Amino acid sequence: MVTAILFPHPPAHAQNGGNIVDRLDKALGVKLPTEFNNKLLDFVQNDTIMRTRSATAYTEDFILNEMKKDW
């Protein structure tokens, strides 16, 4: 319920399969640099908290929202 209020769109991982990098590439419509992909995958695979669905969803949402901002 809280997630639905805070994040009106379902998390990217719930909409399609693949790893976090695959989902971000698809959601952003761009291919992220290989170095970033490797660092992100390594972090997700080796961090205990990032192995949880909620942490991964939060991270994906954070990255997607940051990418929408005017830098």
C-alpha positions as CSV (number, residue, x, y, z in Angstrom):
1,M,0.0,0.0,0.0
2,V,2.7,2.5,1.0
3,T,4.7,1.6,-2.1
4,A,1.7,2.2,-4.3
5,I,1.3,5.7,-2.8
6,L,5.0,6.6,-2.9
7,F,5.6,5.0,-6.3
8,P,2.5,5.2,-8.5
9,H,4.2,3.1,-11.2
10,P,5.0,-0.5,-10.4
11,P,8.7,-1.1,-9.9
12,A,10.6,-1.9,-13.1
13,H,11.5,-5.4,-11.9
14,A,7.8,-6.2,-11.6
15,Q,7.1,-5.1,-15.2
16,N,9.8,-7.2,-16.9
17,G,12.5,-9.7,-16.3
18,G,16.3,-9.5,-16.4
19,N,18.8,-8.1,-14.0
20,I,18.8,-4.5,-12.7
21,V,21.0,-3.3,-15.6
22,D,18.7,-4.8,-18.2
23,R,15.7,-3.2,-16.6
24,L,17.4,0.2,-16.3
25,D,18.5,0.0,-20.0
26,K,15.0,-0.7,-21.1
27,A,13.4,1.9,-18.8
28,L,15.8,4.6,-19.7
29,G,15.9,3.8,-23.4
30,V,19.7,4.0,-23.4
31,K,22.5,1.6,-22.9
32,L,24.5,2.5,-19.8
33,P,28.3,2.3,-20.0
34,T,29.8,-1.1,-19.5
35,E,31.9,0.1,-16.6
36,F,28.8,1.3,-14.8
37,N,26.9,-1.9,-15.6
38,N,29.7,-4.0,-14.2
39,K,30.0,-2.0,-11.0
40,L,26.3,-2.0,-10.4
41,L,25.9,-5.7,-11.0
42,D,28.9,-6.5,-8.7
43,F,27.4,-4.3,-6.0
44,V,24.0,-5.9,-6.3
45,Q,25.4,-9.4,-6.2
46,N,27.7,-8.9,-3.3
47,D,25.6,-6.6,-1.0
48,T,23.3,-8.4,1.4
49,I,20.7,-5.7,1.4
50,M,20.7,-5.2,-2.3
51,R,19.7,-8.9,-2.7
52,T,16.2,-8.0,-1.4
53,R,13.4,-7.1,-3.9
54,S,12.5,-3.8,-2.0
55,A,16.1,-2.5,-2.1
56,T,16.5,-3.3,-5.7
57,A,13.2,-1.6,-6.6
58,Y,14.1,1.4,-4.5
59,T,17.5,1.7,-6.3
60,E,15.9,1.3,-9.7
61,D,13.3,4.0,-8.9
62,F,16.0,6.3,-7.6
63,I,18.2,6.0,-10.7
64,L,15.2,6.4,-13.0
65,N,14.1,9.6,-11.1
66,E,17.7,11.0,-11.1
67,M,18.0,10.4,-14.8
68,K,14.8,12.5,-15.4
69,K,16.3,15.5,-13.7
70,D,17.9,18.4,-15.6
71,W,21.6,18.1,-14.9
